């Protein structure tokens, strides 16, 4: 019975990824082990891989996979989009995360798509440098999403203060992509030929604290007629620039926080991605695929299970005891343990959980 369900799991994965049987067997073993050990340390994953081989042999197999396997990254993006409603619009969010391993800088530019207030990784780029992304790199990443989704399915692009620039804004406007991007407070409005231009904070200086304001008059910002929304607080200003005169642009921008939650799940609250000792950027890119498959599966399971058995609230704070990701992760961990222990005895639960891997 145990092997029966493991084979069925592999068949589910095969519906989404056109790998050969050997690679599909490896993928199935890898993602189930990743869920159980909650770390990207390859030696730990090798210990838990569900096959007859010794952990040393598993470890060598993992190394060969990352060294030699030619991965079609577009397959993963198609896997994510296959779960989305075809006629619905979705917010995209762009952000960057980085850390150091020894003297090596790991710098990841990520584009995610927001689905039911969960950010799912869609495309990413490993930057062979320290510091911010270039406008060219952002365009390259976003163009992939446009090619896959079509402009008509993109509600807007959300981004933090790093993601500004004249050529970048021109590209978004020319593509017809609406955006809500936070501005650094030192940005000034008005024509560059205008003397004594003022900081964007000047617009909001007399408003009360913690009140969201949409300023409906178009202003010259970075050479384009754009709109501002903002809020003043004791911590300073949060000012968002938008390509359209919208209501609640600041509220839309705040959905950007979903990608921070996703990075948290990749790192300390899920898979401890920073534990990887990989330095080769191509290998890290492959590892992101493996983690993204599991993260997306956990997120979809969390949404499904929360709709069936809602997450309990903390009485004193009124907040959910767990995030949607953690709810799905914990459920999936229990499910995988039951699967590997041969304690799944009917198709109903198996089908409910694994159909979210293949969207069938």
Secondary structure as UniProt FT lines:
FT   HELIX           2..14
FT   TURN            15..16
FT   HELIX           21..37
FT   HELIX           42..48
FT   HELIX           55..68
FT   HELIX           73..81
FT   TURN            82..83
FT   TURN            86..87
FT   STRAND          90..101
FT   TURN            102..103
FT   STRAND          104..115
FT   TURN            116..117
FT   STRAND          118..126
FT   HELIX           135..149
FT   HELIX           151..153
FT   STRAND          154..159
FT   TURN            161..162
FT   HELIX           166..175
FT   STRAND          179..182
FT   TURN            185..186
FT   STRAND          188..189
FT   TURN            192..193
FT   TURN            195..196
FT   STRAND          198..199
FT   HELIX           200..204
FT   TURN            205..206
FT   TURN            209..210
FT   STRAND          213..221
FT   TURN            222..223
FT   STRAND          224..233
FT   TURN            234..235
FT   STRAND          236..242
FT   HELIX           249..253
FT   HELIX           254..256
FT   HELIX           257..266
FT   TURN            267..271
FT   HELIX           273..275
FT   HELIX           281..308
FT   TURN            315..317
FT   HELIX           324..340
FT   TURN            341..342
FT   HELIX           347..358
//
